[in-house]
Amino acid sequence: MRKWLILLIISLSSVFAQNWIIEPVDSNGVVYDCSIAVDAMNYPHIAYCYRQDLGGNWFSYWVKYAQWNGIAWDFQPVETTTAFNRGGPIFISVKLRLDNQNHPHIAYIKDSVPFKYAYHNGDSWQISPIESCSALLINGIDMVLSEAGIPHISYSFIDFNNSTHGVRYAFKNGDSWIIRTVWTENRTQNTAIDLDRSGFPVIALADIPSNDTGHLYCARFNGQKWRIDTVHWMTNQDYQYSVFSIKVSGPDRIHIFYKRSYGVFHAVSQGDSWAIEFIDINGLFEAGGDMILDGDKPNVVYSSVEDLLTFAYKVDTLWNYEIIEPREAGLYPSIVRDNRENLHVSYVYPFYSVANDCLFYARKNSPAIAGKEVRSMAELKALIEIYPNPAKSFFVIRCPLPVKEIEIFDVSGKLIREITLMGTGQEIKIPLKGINPGIYFLQLGKETKKFIVAK
């Protein structure tokens, strides 16, 4: 098994490892899972399942949401609860996606049921159950958004009411969830989902070995029925599969990143057949992985409790490897690429770590723009937006700067309205009730912006 021994003792808040810039996001708790996304300004957003010790055997449990505002991390609770003497987590398996308006969509599980979906509409979190039944056990969720921002979710289930198990698929239709059963042949451990170019779901799933045989499958929906392909299988109970990610790069071109026993693998469809390639040896006790595509080439992150967090990518036909986290096992990694080709990764320190920090963020700049990602204050100020402008009933301020107070003045310099904010945010909705049509000025800290109220 590959092992690295890299000891770095750095007194700064950030760590540099093979051009990866690492910083802690949250501290003094335990994180069970995390998921990362980036917005149009290339700022990272992270959703994660968090536990904090309150003392006296009481614990608070959170689905938390962190977003970078250009200077610091802003935190919001999505859902919270408390419990006494709880041994394990309450919230697990969180997935975060951002839509075209940079609004977050989060799928997560609370105590195996209910299975929930949270959406932030710019004002508040809207939370609804997807499936909620005491006889259900939900696991292995994944989510993708359509171009229209509609969530599509895959997940493993066990229904004790009718003794069925397998994989289900859910998508939102207005205010309702449409749920379809994809596969019921065997119990499944985890799933991954993407959409093809027609907007139909493509799902990777792995069954739990039965009769000394484990399988990796790919389910494709054509608008009428599901087609199930066997991608990889081994007749040995030790070969249990874990699905990390699935991506569609073109017609009949599907990539699956997964783990089998002591190794991580990449499978790619070639028409009706599948090509399997070995990526790397990884510890027996896997701790998650994720994949993005660079064109048609996979870029992956993976870890185990026995190995350091690794980033692997292909150059021509060869795999290249980089250690992201040189100090500790980085668990449950999630990776995205922004529109400037920078890489962003979130991951978790194990609960037994001696560090106070529990959630981490790593960034690697594209070689073409290395050193330019940290924007100056002048660049941040230039990104302040007000829309719609002119406005009638409300306007939205999109601001990467942490703003505590907003003042509105008319053209004579008279203060019309003063708004005190409880926190910071990139999108701030301001109602215009009681403000007459005309030209006004917004004061955001030391910055002034003009806007127009129309009839």
N, C-alpha and C positions, 0 to 999 in steps of 0.2 A: 504494500500500500504506500502511495506517495505521501511523504511527510515533509513539511517545511518547518524549520525552526528559525523564526525571525523575531528578535526581541527589540522592541522600540520603546524607549522611555522618553516621552515628550511632555513637557509641562504646559504646552499650549492647548487650546480647545479643539484645534483641528489636527488631524494626522494625515501625512502624505505617504501613500503606498503605491509605488508604480504608477505615478501620475493621478492616482485617485485621491481626492480631497475628502476627508472624513470628518464629520462633526456629530456630536450627540444632539438629539432632538428632545427627548423626554427622560426624566430621571426618577429615582427613588420608587420604583415599582417593578412589576413583572408584566411583560408584553407577550401575548400568546400567538399573535399573528399580525401581519401588516401588509399594506398594499399601497403602491405609489402611482401617481399620475402627474402630468405637467400641463399647465395652462398655456394660453396663447402667448404669454410673455415669458414662457420657459421657466416659470416658477414651480417648484415641486409642491404637491399636496399629498398627505399621507393619512390613511385611515388605519386604525389599529385597535386591538382588544387589550385592555389594560386592567391591572389589578393593583390596588394600593392598600397597604396595611394601616388600619385605623387604630390599632391597639386593642387589647382586651379580647383577642380572637375575632374582632370584627374587621371586615374587609369591604372596600368599595370596588365595584366593577364597572368598567366604562367601555363603550365604543367611542373612541375619541377621534377627532379630526384636526389635523395640523396643516396650516398652509403658510408658505413663505411669502412675506409681503415686500421683499426687497431688502429689508434690514434685519428682521427678526421673524421668529415663528409665532403665529397666532394659533390659539387652541380653542376648540369648541367641543362641548359634550354633545354627542348624538343621542345616546341613551345611557343612563346610569342606574345602578341598583346597589344595595348593600346586603350582606349576608354574614351570618355568624358561623365561625369555625368551618368555613367552606374549604374542602381539600383541593378541588380543581377549579378550572375557569368556568365562568357563566357565559361569556360571549366568546365565540370562536369563529374561525373561517371567514374573515372579512375580505371583501373585494371592493375596490374603489375604481370608478371611471368618471371622467369629466365629459360633458357634452359640448356642443359648439358654442354655447354661451358661458362655458367654464363653470357650470353648475355641477356640484358633485352628486353622484349616484352611488349608494353603498348597499351591498347585500351582505347579510351576516346571519349568524345563528345564535339564538339565546337558549342555552340549556337543551340543545338538540331540537327543541321546538319551543316557541314558534320560530319559523324561518321568515326573516324580515327584510324589508326594502326601505331605505331612507333616501329622501331626495330633498335637496335644499333649493328652494325656489327664488332665492335672493333675499328673502325676508326671514324665513324660519325653516326648520326641518319638518318634513312631512313623512311620517313613518306608518307603514301598513304591513300587515302579515301577508306572506305569499302562501304558505301552508301552515296551519296551526291546529294540531290534533295531538292529544296526549298519547295516542297509540302509534305515533310516527317517530322515527329516528332519522334525522337529516344529517348528511355529511358531504364532504367533497364538493363544495359549491364553486362555481366560476361564473363570471358575467362579462358580457360584451354589449356595447351600445351600437344601435344602428345609426346611420347618418342623420336620422330624424331624432335621435336621442332616446329611442325606445329600448329599454333593457331586455336582454335575452339571457336567461340563466339556465345552467345545467347543474344537476345535483344527484347524489346518491340517496336512496331512501330504503327504509324498512318499514312496512306497514303491518303492525302486529294484529290489526283488526281482521285482515283477510289473508295473513301469512304470505304476503308478496314482498318482493324486494327487487332492486335494480336501479335504473336511471330514469329520471324525469327531466322534462324541459318546460320552462315557463317563460312567457313573454307578456308584456303589459298591453292591454287593449283598452284605451281610455282609462277608466278608474278600476277596471277589472283585470284579473290575471287569468290567462288561458294556460292550462296545465295539460301536458301530454306525457304519457308514458312511452319511453323510447325503447327500453330493454328490460326484460324480467327473467332472463335465463339463470342468473346467479347473483349472489351478493357482490356489490361493488365497493371499492374503497374510495376512489376519488374520480373527478371528471375535469375536463377542460373544454371550452367552447369558443368558436369563432363563427363568423358569417361568411358565406361565399359571395361571389359577385352578384348573385341574384337576391341576396339578402336572406338566404335559407341557412339554418343552423348546421354546423359540422361539429360533432362532439367526439372527443377521445375519452375512453373509459377503460378501466382495468378491473377485472374480477378478482375476488379473493380465491386463492387456489382451492380447488375441489378435486378429490381423487388424484392428488399429486400433479395437477395440471393448472397452470396460470396462463391467462391470456391478456393481450392488449388489443382493443378493438377501436374501430373508427365508425361512427354512425353519421350518415349523411341523409338529409331530408330534401326531397325534390319537389315539395309542394303538395304531395299526395301521400307518400309513404317513406319509411325509413329503410335505408340500405345499410347493413352491418357488415363491415369488412374485418377479417382477422388480420391484424398487422404483425403481431409477434406472439409466439407461444413457446413454452418449454414444459416438458413433462418431468418436472421436479418441483416439489413443494417449496424448496428454498428460493425458487425464482418467483418471488412476489413482485408485482409491478406497481409502481406509483406514477401516476400521470401528473406532469407539471404544467404543460402548456401545449396549445395547438394553434397554428397560424395557417391561414390560406393566402398563398402568394399569387395564385393564378388559377385558371380553369384546370380542374383535376390535379392541382399542385398543392398538397397539404403537408405541413411539417408538424411532427409531434416530438416533444421533448419529454423524456421519461426516465425513470430509474428501474433497474432490475437487479435485485440482490446487491452486489458490491459495485455496480457500475452505472454510469449515466449514458444514455443513448439518444440518437436522433434518427427518426424514421421520416422518409419523404416518399410521397406517392408518385408513381410514374405510370400514368394511365390506371390500369386495374391492378398493378403490382406495387410492392413496397420495397424500397431499398433501406437497409438498416446499417447504421454505422456506430461504432463504439466511440465515445468521446473521452471518458476518463474513468479511472477507478475512484470510487467514493465509498465512504464508510457505510457499514451495515445499517446503522440507525440514521436514516435520511432525515433531513430537516428542511426540506423544501427546495424549490428551484423555480426558475421562470425563463421565458424566452421572448426575444423580439427578432425581427428579420431585418437584415441589411440587404435590401433588394430581395434576392432569393437565397441568401446565405443566413444561417442561424447564428445568433449571438445568445449565449446562455449564461445564467448564474446558478450556482448550486452550492450546497453545503451539507455537512452532517455533523453530529456531535463529536466526531473523530477527526474532522478535516476543517481547514480554514476556508472561508468564503472565497470562491473562485469565479472568475469571469473567463469564458472561453469563446473564441470566435474563429471563423475559417478564413484563411487566405489561400486562394486557389483550392487545393484539395487537402490542405494541412490544417490541423487544429492548433491554435496558439492559446496560451494560458497566462493569466495574470492573477495574482493574489490581491483581493480587494481589502480584506481585513486581516492584518498580520498579527493581531494580538489575541484573538479569541474566536471561537466558532461563531460565525454569523448565521443565525437561523432565519428561516422563512423569508428568503430574499425575494424582492419584487423589483423589476427593472423596466424602464421606459427610455425612449430616445426623444429628444425635443426637436423642434424645427430648425435648430442650428447644429444638429448632429451630435450634441452633447449627450452623455449617458448619465442617468440618475438611478440610484439604487437605494431602497430602504431595507433594513434588516434588524434583527433582534439579537440582543445578548441572551444567553441561556440563563434560566432562573438561578442557577447555582454560581453564577459569576460573582466575583468579589467587587466588581465595579458598581457604582451607584447608578450609572447610566444604563438604560434598558432599551431605548430605541435609537437607531443610528441612521444617518443619511450620508451617502457617498456620491460624489460627482466626478466624472472624468470629462474634460473638455475635448472637443474635436481637435485633432492636430492642426487643422487649418485656421482655427480661431483660438488656440490655446492662450490663456492669459487674458482673454477679453470678456470672459463671462461675468466677472464681478463688475457691475455697472457703476459708473460714477453717479454722484448725486444729481448732476445736470442731466444725465441720461434718464434717471428715474423720474425727475420732474417733467421731462418731455413726454413721458408715458401717461400722464394724467389725462383722462378723457371725461367729457360730460356729454351724455346722450339721453334721450333725443335732444337736439338743440337746433332750432327752437323746440320748446316743450309746452305742453298744455296742462296736464293734470299732475305730472310728476317728471322728475329726471333722475338719472343714475350717475353717480360719480364713480369712475373706475380709477383707483389710486393705489399705486404700489408703496406709497409712503404711509407710515403709521400716523393717523390723524385722530386727535382726541376731540377737536372742536371745529365746527364749520360755522362761518358767519356769512350772511347774505346782506349785501348793501345795494341800495338803488343808485342811480347815476349822480344824485346829489351828495352821496356819501353817508346817507342815513342808514343805520342798522335796522334791517327789516326783520331778520330772524336769526337766532343763535341756537345751534344744535350741539348738544354735548353727547358724545359717543361713549358707550361703556367699554368698547374695545376697538380694535382696528380691523379693517377689512378691505379687500380690493374692490368690492362693489357695494355702494351705499345708496339706497333708494331714498329720495327726498320728495315728499308730497308738496304740491304747490297750492293747496287750498288756502284761500285768503290772500294770495299774492296776485296783484293786478298785472295785466299784460304790460310788457315793457322790457327795458334792458337792465340787467342786474349783474353784480359781481360777487363771486364766491371767494372767500378768504379761507384757504386751507393752510394753517400754519403761516409760513412766510410766502406762500404761493397765492396768486390771484388769477382767477379765470372768469371770463365773461360768458354769460348765457342770456338767452332771450325767452321770455314767457309770451306765448302767442295766444290769440283769442280762441 
